[in-house]
Every structure is written in structure tokens, then in C-alpha cells.
């Protein structure tokens, strides 16, 4: 609201004026017709609202709903800029709408009719995949893969990996989740960054990320697994499967992952499931931690959330992931896989971060943080030295 107020002040200072009631009603009616054209895949009807923009790019996406809501209108004579909230759902995947901000530039003709000249992501809002080019769609047994600039064969490969990941995750986490995933495959690292609304440098070397609000209810929109094709493409077949299974684990555990959950646990658990059927030994899967341990630099404590930041220190980031994975692996081996799952859920159910791990260690595993850390450090030496 504060940012909107500043925007309105700026427009008034520059001679612009907020749209009057009649203009707002007319523009909303235009947006309603535009929404109907998207759902009906009606090219002619969409063109009657203005420029085609991204319409052809999105025609293959199975939308279940699509609505615009005008939140601000700033007129400049016969031209205007509209601030719009877009809500859409993908059929069979989103239980609630995805909500994004869009900015439309409008022109009014001599007869008073408004038309859209351009539609684009609002400032500080992420792109949608169809903003980047024509979207191809591949359906798997447990997955929906949307890609830009990728062959059908390549997208089917992603679907096959996701289809293997879903039952693998369900076998360890349980079946109380959607048991399907949406995978977005942009053309490049820059495309991935556009979908996340962040600089490309933040994700260089990161093979994939999963979007979604942690602790969100089952009625929330489906998570999107967003692939960095530059980093993902250099992985071998095992690495690609590990990544998709890791990200699918995040989708499954989202409802039980909250602000109380440390990243060493959420990322470690995802890696634990990801590596289970990979055949990778600890030395193979944790090379940076292996190097540290063999050089006498065994970590003193479990990694902090800050250690997982995409700061450019690849070694520190790798050691954080490897440390979390081996902590979860240790719990699974010493206490059992059911107790590892119960521990994860107990941490996430805590009302706040402070004391969450400590209470779950006591209640579920019957230990305390100091003892757990000592056991983990000994485990690292035993597995990696």
C-alpha cells in the first residue's frame, strides 16, 4: 500500500490522474473479456481486446481459471497504465489460484473504447513462462512439464524423471500429499531467473529450485519445480534423477515445512530421499565435506540457514547441503526412517524456530542437541575419513 501511495503521488506530480469510476468500469469489462478469451482459447476474441502479446505462447497450457482484477488505473489523456492482479489455476494441479501482478498499457480510441497495447509483469513481479516464448506441454503419469525452446523428446525426459520421483518420495514420506508435480523448463539460466524474479547470478550452478509457500495448506497453488537448464544439462543421468527427486520431496513436505524448520533439515531430508536409490556412497555424494574431514576440518556444528545462501561460495554451500544430508542419513540409520519422518514433522509443528529442533530431538529421538551434534561429527568421520 505504501508503494502504491508513492506511485500515485508521483503520477499526480507528473500530471497523471487516477482513472475515474466510468473508466475503471470500462477497463474492468475489457479485462473480463480478455479473461474469457484466454479460457476459451479464442484468438479472435482476444485480439478484440488489443495486442496478442503472449496469447499464442500460452494456448497449450491447460488453464482451469483465469481472472484479472483492476487495482489501479492511471490515465494520461487517451493513454493509461493499469495495475492488475492476475489469478489463474492449472487444471488438475492448482487447488487455489496463483496470484501475480501485471501491468497493462492501454489506449482509448475516438469512440471511447479501451484496448490493450501491452501486458507485462508488474514491477518486482516474476515473469510467467509464456512471457518467455511459446510453451510446449508434456503430461506424465504424475507430472506436468511446461517448457520453452525445448523439444518434445527433451520435455518427455523431464516427465519420466518426475514420474519416477513421485512414487519414490511417497514411499518414504507417505501419500498424504498431491502426488504430482509441475516442472517448468525455461530456455536458459536467465529464463529461470525471470521466473523467480531474481538476478541470474543468484542461481548460477543451481540445477533447480522449488517455489511455494512453506507451511501452506493443501488448498494452496501447486509448487513449481523450476529447472536451470544450463546447470541441469551437465548432470549425468543419476544426478538428474537425484535433483528431480530432491525437488519433489520439497513439494511433498511443504505443508510440514515451516519457519521453525532449519534448512539443514529441509534440504538434508530432500537429499536423503534423493540419494537413497542412487548408489552413491557418502564420499561420492559429499566430496567437499569429505575433503574437509580428511584435512582435519570436521564441522563443529550443524550448518546455519545462512550457509545455504547463494553467495557465490560454492564450497561452503556444498558443505552445508552435504552436512544436512548426512545428518538425516544418520537419523535414518540409527533411529529408523519412520522416526526421521516423525522428527521432521515435529520440528515443523513447533510454534517458533527457537527450541524446535531441541524439543523434537528430546521428544522423538530421546537425545539433546549437544549429544546429537557429537554423534553427527563422529558419523562424518566414520563415513568420510
N, C-alpha and C positions, 0 to 999 in steps of 0.2 A: 504493500500500500504506500509506503514511504517513497519507493522508487517511482511509482505511478504519479504521486503528487509532484515530484520533481519534474517528471516528464511533462505534466500538464502546465506547470509553471513555465517551463522552457518554451512550450508551444505558444502560450499566451504572449510571452516576451517577444517571440519571433513573428507575431502577427497571426498565428493559427488560432482556431477556436474549436472547442469541443462540439461534436455534432449535436444538432437539436433532436427533439423526440421523433419528428417525422423522418428525418434522415436515418436515425438509428433503426427505426422500424423497417424502413425500406432496405437497409443493408442487411438486417437480420433475415428478412424474407429472401434476399438474394442468397445468403448463406444456407438457408434451408433448402432452396432449390439445388444448390451446389452439392449439399449432403445427399439428397435423393439421387442425383445423377451419379455420384460415386457408388452408392449401394446398388443402383440399377445397372451400373457399368454402361451408362448411356452417354456416349461421346457427344452426340448432337446436343443433348440437354446440358451437358457440362459446358460446351462451347457457348451456349446462350448466356452463361454466367460470366464469360470472359475468356482469358487466355487458357490454353490447355495445360500449361505448366507441366506438372508431373503426372497428369491423369493417365497417359498411356503407360507410364512406368509401373503403375500400381494395379493395372487391370487384372493381373493374375492373382493378387493377394485376396484370400477368402475373408473379406470383412463381414462380420455379423452386425456391426452397427458403426455409424459414423455421424457425428453431430458437431456443429460449430455453435459456439455461444459468443456473441459480440460483447467484449468487456470494455472497449474504449474506441471512440471514433474521433478523429482529429481532421477537420476539414480545412482545405486551402483552396477556396474558390470551387472550381469544378473537380478538384482532386481531393483525395482523402487517404488517410492511413488508418487501418482498422487493427485493433488489438483483439485477438481471437483466442478462445480456448477450444482446442480440438479434443474430442473424446472419441476413441474408436476401440472396437474389440475384434479380435481374430476368431473366426468361427471354430469352435471346438477346443480352444486353448485358453482364451481370456475369460475368466469368471466375472471380471469387472473391467471397465474401460481403462485403457491407457490414456493419460491426460497430458497434453503438450501445448505449449504456447506457439502461436503462429502470428505472423504479421502479413497483412494484405495491403497492397496499394490499389486504390480504386480510382476510377474515372466516371464522371457523370456526363451523359450525352445531353444534347439540346432538349430532348424530351423529358429529362429528369431521371432517366434510368441509370442505375449504377452498374458498373462492370468491373470485374477483377482484372487488373493488369499483371499482377504478380503475387504469388504466395510463397513465403519462405519461413524458416524457423524464426521465432521471436529471438530477440537479443538474449543471450545466455541460455537459450534452449537448444537441445540437441537436434541434429538432423534426424529425419526418418529415412529408412533405406531407399525409398522411392525418390527422395530428393537427389540421390546419387546416380540414378540411372534406371534402366528397365530391370524390374525384379523378376527373376525366374523362381519358380516354386516347385519343390520336390517333397512329396509326402512319404514318410516311412511308417513302419508299424507303430512306433512310439514317438515320432518326431515330425516336425515341420521345418524344412530348411528353405530359407529365403536368401537368394544370392544375387549379386550384381557383377556382371563381367565374368561369370563362371559358366563352364559348360554343364550340361545336364549330367554328364557322367561324373564330373567332379562333385557336384552337389549330392548325387546319389552316394558317393563315398562318405560324405559327412553324415548322411542319413543312416547309413549302415553302422557307422561308429556310434552314433547316438542310440540306435536301436539295440546295440549290444550293451551300452552303458546303463540304460534304464533298468533292465532286469537285474544287472549286477548290483546296482545301488539298492534296489528293492530287497534283494536277498540279504543285505546287511542292515539296512535302515528300517525296513518294513514297507508295507504297501499303503500306509496312510498318507499318501500324497498324490498329486495328479498323475504321476507315472507317464508323463510325456514332456518333451522339451521343444522349445523353439530356438533354432540356431540361425543366426544372421551372419552371412559371409559377404563382407564388402569387397571392393576391388583391391584395396591396399591398406596399409597402416593408417594413412591419412583418412581413409574412409571409416575405419574403426574409430579413430579419434573423433570424427564428426558425429558418429552415432552416440558417443559418450559425452560430447560437448566439452572435450578437454584437448590440450595440446598433444600432438603426436608423440612428442618426446616423453610423455608420461607413460607410454605403453610400448616403447621400443624394446624388443626382446621378450615381451609378454605374449604368449601364444593365444590366450583367450581370457575373457572375463565374463562374469555373470552379473546382470543387472537385477535389481529387485530390492524392495524394502525389507530389511531384516525384521523378524518378528511379526510380519504381516499375516493377516488371516488367510484362510483358504479362498476367500472371496476376492482376493487381490488379483490384479492382472498377472498373467504368466510371466515368469522371468524370461529374459532373453540371454542366450549364450552368444556373445559376440566374439567372433574369431578375428585374430590378426593374421591375415594370410601370409604376410612376409615371414613372421616367426614360426607359424604353424607349418608352413610349407617345407621347412628344412628339417622337420622332425621325421624320424623313421616311423614305421607302422605301429610299433609298440608305444612310442612316445605320443603319437596322435591319439591312440586309444586311452592312454593314461590321462591326457588333457581333457578329453570329452567326458570321461567317467568322473574326473575330479569336478568339472563344472556341473555335471548332472547331480552330483552329490550336494552341491550348494543349492540347487533347485529343490531337492528333496528335503533338505534340513532347514530351509528358510524360516518356516514357522517357529522352529525351536531355537533359532539363532537370533539373539537379542543383543542389546547394548551391554549386557552382562557377560557375553561370550568373548573371551580373548581371541585374537587372531591365531595364536599358536594352536588353539583347539579347533577352530573352524577350518583353517587351512590344513592343519595336520590330519584331521579326520577325513577331509576330502582327498588328501593324498593317500591316506591309509587305504581307503576303498579303491582309489585309482590304481595303486600299485599291487593290490592283492593277487591278481591273476597275470601279472606282467612278467614274472620270472626274474625280476631284477633283485639283486642282493643289496643289502644296505650300502656296501662300498660302491656299487654301480649307481644306485639311486641318490646317494648323498656324497658326491665327490668333494664338495667344498668342506663339509663337516669332517669327512674322513681326513682331509689334509690338515685341518686344524687339530684334530685329536692326535694324529700321528706326530705332529710337531709339538705336542705338549700344551696345546691351547684349548683344552676342553672347556666349553662354556660353563660359567659359574651359575647361570640362572636361565630359565626358560625365556625365549625371546619376548620382548615387549612389542606392543602394536606398532610402534614407530619403526621397528626393524623391518616391517613388511612394506614400508613406503617405497614408491617407485622413484627413488632419489638419484639413481644412476650408479649406485654402489651395488653392482651385480653380485659380488661375493657375499656381502652382508645379507642381501635379500635371499640368495640361495641358501645360506646357512640358517636363516630364520625358517624357511619352509621345511628344510631337512630336519631341523630340530623339532618342529611341531609334529612332523610325520613320525619320527622315531619315538616321541613321547606317546603318541596314540598307539603305535605298534607295540610298545612296551605294555600299555594297559591291556590291550587285546590278548597278549601272550600270558601275562601274569594274573589278570583278573577275569579275562574272558570277553568275548565280543559283545555279549549282552550287557555286561557291566560297563563297557566302554560306551555303548549307546545310552545307557541309563545315566552315566556321568555327564555326557554331552547335554542331555535334556535337563538334568538337574542344574547345571551351570546356567543354561539359558532361561530357566524358570525363576532364577533369583531376581529379586526386585531391583538390584543395582549391581554395578561391577564390583564394588568393594565387598569382599568376603564371598563372592560367588564361587570361585574355584576352591577356596579353603573349605567352605561348607560342604560342597559336593564331594571333595576328597574325603572328608570325615564321614559323611552320611552314606555315600555309595561305595567308596573304596576302603574305608576304615583306616585312613592314614592322614598325615598332615603335609603341608607344603614343603617343609624342610626335608622330611623323610622322602617324599615323592621326588624332590629335586635331586637328592643324593642317589636315589635308585636310578633316576634317569641318567645322571652323569656316569654312574657305573655301567649302565646299559650301553651308553655311547662307546665307552672304552672297550667293552666286551665285543660289541658288534663291529667296530670300526678300526680298532688298534691292530 
